[in-house]
Amino acid sequence: MPRIELPACFADVKQLPALPHDVHHLIKALADDGLDYAGLARVLETHPTICSRLIALAIRLGSTTTASR
């Protein structure tokens, strides 16, 4: 198998993050152009790991945006 070279922006990355085993359900739902908030909620309610990571990401992004103002 040929070696794949990563772009320079990944030079300091030592390990890729682990994704929840059921992340493919969320990706499939997000690819649907007709997905509404209720549909997204139905997908997320059965995947607590994804929900907790999304909440943590939103909190981090919120604190970053607030700090930069």
Protein Blocks (a to p, Z undefined) as FASTA:
>chain_A
ZZddddfklmmpmbdcdddfklmmmmmmmmpmkbcfklmmmmmmmmmklmmmmmmmmmmm
mmmmmmmZZ
